[in-house]
Amino acid sequence: MKTRLITAGVAIIVFLAVLIFGEMNSIVITIAIALVNTIMCGEYLSAKKLNKNLKIIIPSLLFALLIPVLSYTEFRYIPYYLFALTLAVITVVDHEKTGIDDVIFAFAGVLLLSISMSTFAIRSCALNYRPSFWVILIVGIPWISDTVAYFVGSAIGKRKLCPVISPKKTVEGAVAGVIGGTVAPLLFGLVFQLIYGSVTVTYWILPIIGLLNSVISIFGDLLFSVLKRSCGIKDFGSIMPGHGGLLDRFDSVILCSPVVFIISQFVTIIV
């Protein structure tokens, strides 16, 4: 428990530092997102021991770094094509040593993570306007939902949600998590309006985003639990002692970031 608390404290300090400096220049958040994506992709590939295959790991990590950085530039589509082309060439040239299953595993996972983190970068940094609001909105909902679900499930949870995939998750915890995640973005909006004063927040859309992402975050968490079980591992990594890897902490966020991006294309959330 002590290790978990120390790690959490350090993580919070780093997170707040990124937000503070990101408010001064959004490139800080872009770089942070790119680095997080690269580490997560490395953890994902290591789960199937593909980190030992240099032909796969090197281009995968290179494009994992480039895709978020270029996501809101006119070159945004180029890395996707080059990544697919690189893996296609590897599949043909090295087919005797590199199986098609490994290539598909690498392509699908790195693409999923990179697309998610790219929408994260676009929404947080493209306009260079209150990037910390978008970061907190995107990661805050699934994290708060998961935290509420954990404590309520531990206290009163009786009915298992998905006993085969995740034995500790309960229906009671999931319902409480969805409620908490639905209310959370309203609090985010109020806090930002109190801090900055001049911002205008579209409050009616926030609980809708919260509801959608609270539910979707459950599927994201369970999806990566299935992947861990299929690979025979407990955690994706150990970069955060007591918590596992970055992917273990961001698994519930992966499917949520695109939701915020899509909705923000049709509704002005903050101005």
Salt bridges, closest charged atoms under 4 A:
GLU23 OE1 - ARG130 NH1 3.36
ASP102 OD1 - LYS48 NZ 3.61
ASP146 OD1 - LYS169 NZ 3.83
GLU172 OE2 - ARG159 NE 3.18
ASP221 OD2 - LYS169 NZ 2.81
ASP235 OD2 - LYS234 NZ 3.79
ASP248 OD1 - LYS228 NZ 2.99
